[in-house]
Amino acid sequence: MTYLDPQLRRQDEKVALNDIERGRGKKAAVLAGRTWGELKRELINMGVQKILEEFGEQRSAGSHEG
């Protein structure tokens, strides 16, 4: 279905992308021997940890420069 309103058209694209990502995630979860929910939580935690480490290192380096 095609909408004339660009906002609604973008919503359709987001839904389609979410469906694709969910399908790929479920396939990866099966390969990893986990459920999609377990894999998703693990990936989120890994990403959060990486960000905290990167920004923590930057803050530590910045505080020593004084």
Secondary structure, DSSP 4 states (H G I P E B T S, - for coil): ---SSHHHHHHHHHHHHHHHHHHHHHHHHHHHTS-HHHHHHHHHHHHHHHHHHHHHHHHHHHHHH-
